[in-house]
Amino acid sequence: MNHAGELISAYLDGELARHEIDQLQAHLATCGKCAAELEEMQSVRSAVRSLPLLELPSGLIPEADAEVVPLRRNKGFWVGAAAAAVALVIAIAAVLTPSTPSVALEELNSRYGARASLDPAFGPAKVVVPDLGDILE
Amino acid sequence: MESVPLTWEEVARVYGRKIYNFAYRLTGNSDDAADLVQEVLLRVRKGLAAYQPGSFEGWLWRITRNAFLDEVRKRNRRPTAPLPNEVDRWELASSPSADVEYSRISIGDDVQKALLELPYEFREAVVLCDIVGLSYEEIARAVAVPVGTVRSRIHRGRKLLRESLT
């Protein structure tokens, strides 16, 4: 057997078949270079595997029903979406809102003046004059 | 047959943290990792309806990998994007959240730095194996290369890591 090479990593990862393990172990018993490489690979593998498993940032994944709470995209997406929504609302409002009708003063008078005569709520405003004594106290 | 999560929420709950760690170890950037998790979950949500029973892990990590590479390509097309124009040179972010995150993992500083120096294919293979915990077969399915290539990439990646760390 030549030097074990990548079989060493596969061995450490449990990715070799039984007969390959036997061959490799026999080779390692007689090859100092491969035995040293095995130790080094083991050390590197442990170092990577010992990196802490990071927690997900809070709020990254909504807990509630996906239909109600959509996934949050990045900020750029929402800024763009909000701007587009505002522009759309303004455009729709501009199309659908009728221009302010010009109503003659006489017509207003006839509409609301008649109602004012029947509905007390439309009666003349009461002017309340505060007691001067209350103010000065 | 492998059981398949039924909803994307279950996928998020079971795999969200793994996807985040995969992305973080590839990029060294917590914001990019968070964006990737969201992008992957969106794709999972769209794709679950059409999912054919098979290797769910292979399917999920293929989506994750494609989302990651798409993001890299997208940034490379954006002249103002902070990332450089090569897949294997993601910068460490300087945002406060990344600083906080980075200080939390300072114990693994050297290893993380060495990972970021690896060529992308080697880094990806090492991360999928040692961080995510996939078998060579699963990595091969996710990355769409033969198992022998996975074995070679992992070993060469570890050898480069050893050189960086000594």
Interface residues (C-beta under 8 A of the other chain):
Chain A: G5 E6 I8 S9 A10 D13 E15 E40 M41 S43 V44 R45 A47 V48 R49 S50 L51 P52 L53 L54 E55 L56 P57 L60 I61 A66 L71 R72 R73 N74
Chain B: T7 W8 E9 A12 R13 G16 R17 Y20 N21 Y24 R25 S30 A34 D35 V37 Q38 L41 L42 R45 S97 E101 R104 I105 I107 G108 V111 Q112 L115 V126 C129 D130 I131 S135 Y136 R151 S152 I154 H155 R156 R158 K159 L161 R162 L165
